[in-house]
Structure formats: C-alpha cells, structure tokens
Amino acid sequence: MGDIRSPRLLYLKGGLMLAVGLLASGLLISECPSWKVAMLLALAVWGFARAYYFAFYVIEHYVDPSYRFAGLFDFLRYAMGRRKPPSEGRPG
C-alpha cells in the first residue's frame, strides 16, 4: 500500500485519530471519574507522543540523518541494530 498523498485524506485521517483519542479518553474518565485518572491518562498520552516524536524526528534529524523510517516496526528493527538500507528514491 502506498503513502497517502491527498491533503484532504490526511486531514480526515488526523481528525479521525483525534476523535478516537477523545472518545477513548472520555470513556476511560467516565469509568473512573477522578483527577488522578485524568492526570495519569494525560501523562500517558504525552509520554507516548514524545516517544513517537523521538522515534522519528529526533533519530532522523539528530542521530542518523541518512535513515528514514516507515513505521514503528522499522524503528524497532533499527534500534535493535538490524538496520536495513534506505529505500531507493528517497533522499538521504
């Protein structure tokens, strides 16, 4: 499957991801409505977002500018030392 290139579809995908996150967060907080649960959920979301940022942006821009990741499994393979060569036709 190829990359999504349509800006309209990319915005739709982003909106759907936001909706899923908001719905799941709302359902979790409604199951156990407390400030502690809300803060722990917020910290978990923030931590995972920062880890995702690290796995892609930081590695590509500061650690190894020649490597481009296609997804989290590619990052895990790279992090475990089984680096595959960059794809043909991609800069870097």
N, C-alpha and C positions, 0 to 999 in steps of 0.2 A: 504494500500500500504506500502510495506517495505522500509527500507532505501536503498539508492544506495550505493553499496559496491565496485563497479568496479572503479579502479583509472582512467581508460580511460573515462568512462561516467562522472565521477566527473570533470575531466579536460574539457570535452566537455561542461558540464553544466556551469562551470566557464567562459569558453570562450564565450558562448552564452550570459551570463549575462553581460560580458564586452562589447560585440558587441551591445547589446540592450542599455546599458548606453551611449556608444559613439555615437550611431546613434541618440538617443533621444536628447542628449546634442548638437550634431551638428545641428539637425533640429531646436531646440529652439534658438540657437545662430544665425542661418541663418534667422530666422523670425525677430529677432531684434538684429542686429549685433552691440553691444556696449560693452565696457569694464565693465560697470556697470552690465549688464545682465550676462556676463560671470563670474564675481566675485560672484554675488548673487547665480548663479547656482552652482559654486564650493563650496560656503559656505553651501548651502542646502545639497549637496551630502556629504560633510564632516560631517555636523551635524547629518544627518541620519545614516551615517556609525558609528559614535561614539555612538549614541543612541543604535544601534543594538549591538555593542560591549558591552555596559553597560548591556543591557538586558540579554545577555547570559554569556559572560566571567566574568564580574565583579560580577554579582549576584552569579554565580556558584562557583567562586573561592574565593571570599572575604566575601560575605554576608551570603550565605547559601550553604555550600559545599555539603550538603546531597541531594540537589534538582537538577534535570536535566530537562531542558525544551525541548519540542518537536517543539515548534514554537512560533510565536508572540502571538497567542491567549492563549497559555499556560502561557506565561509570564504575559499577561494582567490579566488573572484569578488569578495568584499568587500575582501580585502587588495589586489587589483589595481585597486580603485577603481570597479568596476562593481557598486555596491551596489543590491540590489533592495529595495523597501519591505517592512516587516514584514508577516507573514501576517495576514489578518483573524482576529479572535477570539483572538489571542494577546496577553497583557499586554505593555505596553511600547510 
